[in-house]
Amino acid sequence: MSSDDLVSVASYTDNDSHVSDLQDEVDDLETVPTYAVAHASNREHRKWDKKYSCYFCKAMVSRLPRHLYSMHSSESEVAAIMALGNSDKVKKQMLLTKLRNIGSYVHNNEVLKTGAGELSVVC
């Protein structure tokens, strides 16, 4: 590094006006909304404290499959899941996961539009 480079670095670090300009820009920014994120608190044993949004009635329920079977058995998607019975557990789980994800997506969009509520993160 030459002496000219050191002089330019020294003059750059001595000039704090760029720092104050950046601080002014940060202060002028709008406040970013914060959202709460729902999560399960499973440590040693399974707790049913995380809520999932039902795609059909928008209710927040902790046991979505049971809710779907008892409240929405007439819906075509739920009827298809119930028709599988225990014959194809992988496909049944896949369809339930799809309904859970769609419900979470619809719920999260509503939270982002209104700015109120908890985001439901699919884990």
Residue frames as a rotation matrix with the C-alpha (Angstrom) as fourth column:
MET 1
0.586 0.810 0.000 0.00
0.810 -0.586 0.000 0.00
0.000 0.000 -1.000 0.00
SER 2
-0.318 -0.708 0.630 1.40
0.675 -0.636 -0.373 3.35
0.665 0.307 0.681 -0.97
SER 3
-0.815 -0.045 -0.577 1.34
0.490 -0.585 -0.647 6.49
-0.308 -0.810 0.499 1.14
ASP 4
-0.818 0.571 -0.071 -1.32
-0.515 -0.672 0.532 7.99
0.256 0.472 0.844 -1.15
ASP 5
-0.205 0.748 -0.631 -3.59
0.110 0.658 0.745 5.03
0.973 0.083 -0.217 -0.40
LEU 6
-0.428 -0.007 -0.904 -3.08
0.884 0.204 -0.420 5.47
0.187 -0.979 -0.081 3.34
VAL 7
-0.969 0.084 -0.232 -3.95
-0.026 -0.970 -0.242 9.15
-0.246 -0.228 0.942 3.08
SER 8
-0.541 0.820 -0.190 -7.17
-0.537 -0.162 0.828 8.37
0.648 0.550 0.528 1.19
VAL 9
-0.130 0.464 -0.876 -8.13
0.543 0.773 0.329 5.69
0.830 -0.433 -0.352 3.75
ALA 10
-0.684 -0.187 -0.706 -7.39
0.719 -0.338 -0.607 8.08
-0.125 -0.922 0.366 6.62
SER 11
-0.923 0.373 -0.096 -9.43
-0.382 -0.917 0.114 10.85
-0.046 0.142 0.989 5.05
TYR 12
-0.341 0.832 -0.437 -12.30
-0.218 0.382 0.898 8.41
0.914 0.402 0.051 4.42
THR 13
-0.135 0.265 -0.955 -12.38
0.806 0.590 0.050 7.19
0.577 -0.763 -0.293 8.02
ASP 14
-0.860 -0.202 -0.470 -12.09
0.457 -0.714 -0.531 10.71
-0.228 -0.671 0.706 9.38
ASN 15
-0.793 0.609 -0.027 -15.12
-0.529 -0.666 0.526 11.83
0.302 0.432 0.850 7.41
ASP 16
-0.864 0.496 0.090 -18.17
0.303 0.653 -0.694 10.79
-0.403 -0.573 -0.714 9.46
SER 17
-0.494 0.725 -0.479 -20.68
-0.734 -0.643 -0.217 12.59
-0.465 0.244 0.851 7.27
HIS 18
-0.484 0.323 -0.814 -21.40
-0.576 0.582 0.574 9.41
0.659 0.746 -0.095 5.29
VAL 19
-0.850 0.173 -0.497 -22.27
0.448 0.734 -0.511 7.64
0.276 -0.657 -0.701 8.54
SER 20
-0.681 0.628 -0.378 -24.75
-0.012 -0.525 -0.851 10.33
-0.732 -0.575 0.365 9.53
ASP 21
-0.461 0.511 -0.726 -26.26
-0.887 -0.269 0.374 10.26
-0.004 0.816 0.577 6.04
LEU 22
-0.642 0.191 -0.743 -26.80
-0.078 0.947 0.310 6.52
0.763 0.257 -0.593 6.33
GLN 23
-0.852 0.324 -0.410 -28.30
0.488 0.213 -0.846 6.94
-0.187 -0.922 -0.340 9.80
ASP 24
-0.591 0.654 -0.472 -30.71
-0.544 -0.756 -0.366 9.56
-0.596 0.040 0.802 8.44
GLU 25
-0.451 0.405 -0.795 -31.79
-0.734 0.338 0.589 7.14
0.507 0.850 0.144 5.70
VAL 26
-0.749 0.154 -0.645 -32.37
0.365 0.908 -0.207 4.37
0.553 -0.390 -0.736 8.23
ASP 27
-0.811 0.448 -0.376 -34.40
0.222 -0.360 -0.906 6.71
-0.541 -0.818 0.192 10.45
ASP 28
-0.521 0.612 -0.596 -36.54
-0.791 -0.608 0.068 7.72
-0.320 0.507 0.800 7.48
LEU 29
-0.816 0.216 -0.536 -37.49
-0.154 0.813 0.562 4.14
0.557 0.541 -0.630 6.65
GLU 30
0.207 0.942 0.263 -40.97
-0.771 -0.009 0.637 3.02
0.603 -0.335 0.724 7.60
THR 31
-0.331 -0.263 0.906 -41.19
-0.831 0.537 -0.148 0.60
-0.448 -0.802 -0.396 10.48
VAL 32
-0.615 0.050 -0.787 -41.29
-0.476 0.773 0.421 -2.98
0.629 0.633 -0.451 9.34
PRO 33
0.408 0.826 0.388 -44.28
-0.849 0.187 0.494 -4.91
0.336 -0.531 0.778 10.69
THR 34
-0.774 -0.610 0.167 -43.47
-0.624 0.695 -0.356 -7.79
0.101 -0.380 -0.919 12.99
TYR 35
0.283 0.852 -0.441 -45.42
-0.706 0.496 0.505 -11.02
0.649 0.169 0.742 13.04
ALA 36
-0.048 -0.215 0.975 -45.68
-0.837 0.541 0.079 -13.74
-0.545 -0.813 -0.206 15.62
VAL 37
-0.256 -0.104 -0.961 -44.88
-0.727 0.676 0.120 -17.24
0.637 0.729 -0.249 14.40
ALA 38
0.627 0.563 0.537 -46.76
-0.775 0.517 0.363 -20.20
-0.073 -0.645 0.761 15.83
HIS 39
-0.273 -0.699 -0.661 -44.72
-0.592 0.664 -0.457 -23.23
0.759 0.267 -0.595 16.82
ALA 40
0.738 0.493 -0.460 -45.17
-0.018 0.697 0.717 -26.36
0.674 -0.521 0.523 18.88
SER 41
0.110 -0.699 0.706 -43.39
-0.946 -0.292 -0.142 -26.62
0.305 -0.652 -0.694 22.20
ASN 42
0.927 0.169 -0.335 -42.57
-0.122 0.980 0.155 -30.32
0.354 -0.103 0.929 22.09
ARG 43
0.098 -0.914 0.393 -39.76
-0.981 -0.155 -0.115 -31.09
0.166 -0.374 -0.912 24.46
GLU 44
-0.762 -0.390 0.517 -40.21
-0.530 0.834 -0.153 -34.51
-0.371 -0.390 -0.843 26.02
HIS 45
-0.492 0.695 0.524 -43.77
0.574 0.712 -0.404 -35.47
-0.654 0.102 -0.750 25.08
ARG 46
-0.687 0.314 0.655 -46.09
0.571 -0.325 0.754 -34.50
0.450 0.892 0.044 22.25
LYS 47
-0.514 0.575 -0.637 -48.15
0.307 -0.570 -0.762 -31.41
-0.801 -0.588 0.116 23.07
TRP 48
-0.195 0.563 0.803 -51.06
0.978 0.051 0.201 -30.38
0.072 0.825 -0.560 20.92
ASP 49
0.096 0.203 -0.974 -50.53
0.532 -0.838 -0.122 -26.64
-0.841 -0.507 -0.188 21.29
LYS 50
-0.873 -0.352 -0.339 -49.84
-0.097 -0.555 0.826 -25.71
-0.479 0.754 0.450 17.67
LYS 51
0.141 0.990 0.017 -52.95
0.043 0.011 -0.999 -24.75
-0.989 0.141 -0.041 15.74
TYR 52
-0.859 -0.295 0.418 -53.56
0.399 0.125 0.909 -25.38
-0.321 0.947 0.010 12.06
SER 53
-0.475 0.699 -0.535 -55.99
-0.640 -0.691 -0.335 -23.46
-0.604 0.183 0.776 9.91
CYS 54
-0.188 0.537 0.823 -58.84
0.492 0.776 -0.394 -25.43
-0.850 0.331 -0.410 8.38
TYR 55
-0.967 -0.227 0.116 -59.10
0.197 -0.373 0.907 -24.70
-0.163 0.899 0.406 4.66
PHE 56
-0.466 0.861 0.204 -62.89
0.673 0.195 0.713 -25.09
0.574 0.470 -0.670 4.66
CYS 57
0.585 0.789 -0.186 -64.10
0.697 -0.372 0.613 -23.16
0.415 -0.488 -0.768 7.74
LYS 58
0.132 -0.665 0.735 -60.94
-0.039 -0.744 -0.667 -21.11
0.991 0.059 -0.124 8.59
ALA 59
0.935 0.196 0.294 -61.04
-0.302 0.008 0.953 -22.39
0.185 -0.981 0.066 12.20
MET 60
-0.125 -0.990 0.062 -57.77
-0.797 0.063 -0.601 -22.88
0.591 -0.125 -0.797 14.06
VAL 61
0.888 0.450 0.092 -57.61
-0.432 0.752 0.497 -26.49
0.155 -0.481 0.863 15.29
SER 62
0.065 -0.910 0.409 -54.89
-0.908 0.116 0.402 -28.55
-0.413 -0.398 -0.819 16.92
ARG 63
-0.521 -0.180 0.834 -55.91
0.044 0.971 0.237 -31.90
-0.852 0.160 -0.498 15.41
LEU 64
-0.430 0.300 -0.851 -56.68
-0.808 -0.549 0.215 -31.17
-0.403 0.780 0.478 11.81
PRO 65
-0.859 0.145 -0.490 -57.38
-0.225 0.755 0.616 -34.72
0.459 0.640 -0.616 10.53
ARG 66
-0.705 0.630 -0.324 -59.92
0.681 0.476 -0.557 -35.36
-0.197 -0.614 -0.765 13.29
HIS 67
-0.374 0.548 -0.748 -61.55
-0.137 -0.831 -0.540 -31.98
-0.917 -0.099 0.386 12.60
LEU 68
-0.637 0.088 -0.765 -61.72
-0.768 -0.160 0.621 -32.70
-0.067 0.983 0.169 8.86
TYR 69
-0.889 0.278 -0.365 -63.25
0.160 0.933 0.322 -36.17
0.430 0.228 -0.874 9.35
SER 70
-0.541 0.703 -0.462 -65.88
0.772 0.198 -0.603 -35.00
-0.333 -0.683 -0.650 11.81
MET 71
-0.114 0.506 -0.855 -66.81
0.113 -0.848 -0.518 -31.57
-0.987 -0.156 0.039 10.45
HIS 72
0.021 0.025 -0.999 -66.11
-0.848 -0.529 -0.031 -31.71
-0.529 0.848 0.010 6.71
SER 73
-0.478 -0.216 0.851 -66.68
0.031 0.965 0.262 -35.33
-0.878 0.151 -0.455 5.72
SER 74
0.534 0.763 0.364 -69.00
0.448 0.109 -0.887 -34.18
-0.717 0.637 -0.284 2.91
GLU 75
0.456 -0.461 -0.762 -66.23
-0.708 -0.706 0.004 -32.20
-0.540 0.537 -0.648 1.16
SER 76
0.939 -0.008 -0.343 -64.85
-0.255 0.653 -0.714 -34.06
0.230 0.758 0.611 -1.87
GLU 77
0.054 -0.998 -0.025 -61.20
-0.586 -0.012 -0.810 -33.77
0.808 0.059 -0.586 -0.77
VAL 78
-0.390 -0.146 0.909 -61.94
-0.906 0.239 -0.350 -35.14
-0.166 -0.960 -0.225 2.69
ALA 79
0.664 0.688 0.293 -64.19
-0.589 0.723 -0.361 -37.89
-0.460 0.067 0.885 1.30
ALA 80
0.668 -0.495 -0.556 -61.32
-0.359 0.440 -0.823 -38.99
0.652 0.749 0.116 -0.95
ILE 81
-0.409 -0.837 0.363 -59.00
-0.732 0.063 -0.678 -39.21
0.545 -0.543 -0.639 2.06
MET 82
-0.135 0.448 0.884 -61.58
-0.852 0.403 -0.334 -41.13
-0.506 -0.798 0.327 4.08
ALA 83
0.822 0.483 -0.303 -62.17
-0.569 0.655 -0.497 -43.54
-0.041 0.581 0.813 1.17
LEU 84
0.056 -0.891 -0.450 -58.52
-0.628 0.318 -0.710 -44.58
0.776 0.323 -0.542 1.28
GLY 85
0.950 0.310 -0.048 -58.97
-0.142 0.562 0.815 -45.98
0.280 -0.767 0.578 4.78
ASN 86
0.494 -0.814 0.307 -55.82
-0.445 0.067 0.893 -47.76
-0.747 -0.577 -0.329 5.86
SER 87
0.847 -0.107 0.520 -55.02
0.431 0.711 -0.555 -49.13
-0.310 0.695 0.649 2.41
ASP 88
0.210 -0.782 0.587 -52.53
0.755 -0.252 -0.606 -46.45
0.621 0.571 0.537 1.36
LYS 89
0.568 0.018 -0.823 -51.18
0.746 -0.433 0.505 -44.60
-0.347 -0.901 -0.260 4.39
VAL 90
-0.536 -0.836 -0.118 -48.55
0.671 -0.507 0.541 -42.70
-0.512 0.211 0.833 2.37
LYS 91
-0.617 0.380 0.690 -51.11
0.512 -0.472 0.718 -41.25
0.598 0.796 0.097 -0.04
LYS 92
0.483 0.825 -0.294 -53.47
0.742 -0.207 0.638 -40.46
0.465 -0.526 -0.712 2.86
GLN 93
0.222 -0.509 -0.832 -50.70
0.746 -0.461 0.481 -38.57
-0.628 -0.727 0.278 4.68
MET 94
-0.782 -0.531 0.327 -49.77
0.604 -0.515 0.608 -36.75
-0.154 0.673 0.723 1.47
LEU 95
-0.207 0.797 0.567 -53.37
0.564 -0.377 0.735 -35.57
0.800 0.472 -0.371 0.92
LEU 96
0.660 0.404 -0.634 -53.70
0.749 -0.289 0.596 -34.47
0.057 -0.868 -0.493 4.56
THR 97
-0.224 -0.835 -0.503 -50.42
0.713 -0.492 0.499 -32.54
-0.664 -0.247 0.706 4.29
LYS 98
-0.722 0.015 0.691 -51.70
0.596 -0.493 0.634 -30.87
0.351 0.870 0.347 1.12
LEU 99
0.352 0.917 0.189 -54.89
0.587 -0.374 0.718 -29.70
0.729 -0.142 -0.670 2.89
ARG 100
0.514 -0.242 -0.823 -52.84
0.772 -0.287 0.567 -28.54
-0.373 -0.927 0.040 5.88
ASN 101
-0.578 -0.815 -0.027 -50.48
0.688 -0.506 0.520 -26.54
-0.438 0.282 0.854 3.63
ILE 102
-0.435 0.503 0.746 -53.34
0.567 -0.490 0.661 -24.96
0.699 0.711 -0.072 1.67
GLY 103
0.641 0.705 -0.304 -55.03
0.656 -0.297 0.694 -23.94
0.399 -0.644 -0.653 4.93
SER 104
0.187 -0.671 -0.717 -51.79
0.748 -0.376 0.547 -22.45
-0.637 -0.639 0.432 6.24
TYR 105
-0.721 -0.455 0.522 -51.24
0.692 -0.484 0.535 -20.59
0.010 0.747 0.664 2.97
VAL 106
0.022 0.828 0.561 -54.72
0.545 -0.480 0.687 -19.04
0.838 0.291 -0.462 3.03
HIS 107
0.737 0.239 -0.632 -54.35
0.675 -0.254 0.692 -18.16
0.005 -0.937 -0.349 6.72
ASN 108
-0.151 -0.902 -0.404 -50.89
0.784 -0.358 0.507 -16.59
-0.602 -0.241 0.761 6.26
ASN 109
-0.612 0.005 0.791 -52.11
0.644 -0.576 0.503 -14.48
0.458 0.817 0.350 3.33
GLU 110
0.479 0.859 0.182 -54.92
0.508 -0.440 0.741 -13.16
0.716 -0.262 -0.647 5.51
VAL 111
0.551 -0.368 -0.749 -52.48
0.730 -0.221 0.646 -12.36
-0.404 -0.903 0.147 8.32
LEU 112
-0.546 -0.832 0.103 -50.20
0.763 -0.442 0.472 -10.50
-0.346 0.336 0.876 5.93
LYS 113
-0.316 0.510 0.800 -53.12
0.586 -0.558 0.587 -8.52
0.746 0.654 -0.123 4.44
THR 114
0.702 0.708 0.076 -54.59
0.345 -0.431 0.834 -7.49
0.623 -0.559 -0.546 7.78
GLY 115
-0.159 -0.855 0.494 -51.33
-0.299 -0.436 -0.849 -7.22
0.941 -0.283 -0.186 9.71
ALA 116
-0.061 0.202 0.977 -52.85
-0.998 0.004 -0.063 -9.03
-0.016 -0.979 0.201 12.69
GLY 117
0.907 0.420 0.029 -52.50
-0.421 0.903 0.087 -12.61
0.011 -0.091 0.996 13.84
GLU 118
0.133 -0.855 0.502 -49.90
-0.461 0.395 0.795 -15.34
-0.878 -0.337 -0.341 13.93
LEU 119
0.079 -0.209 -0.975 -48.15
-0.966 0.226 -0.127 -16.78
0.247 0.951 -0.184 10.92
SER 120
0.720 0.187 0.668 -48.49
-0.376 0.915 0.149 -20.52
-0.583 -0.358 0.729 10.69
VAL 121
-0.082 -0.844 -0.531 -45.14
-0.997 0.062 0.055 -22.00
-0.014 0.533 -0.846 9.66
VAL 122
0.887 0.398 -0.234 -45.38
-0.425 0.902 -0.078 -25.51
0.180 0.168 0.969 8.31
CYS 123
-0.077 -0.933 0.352 -42.77
-0.978 0.138 0.153 -27.75
-0.191 -0.333 -0.923 9.89
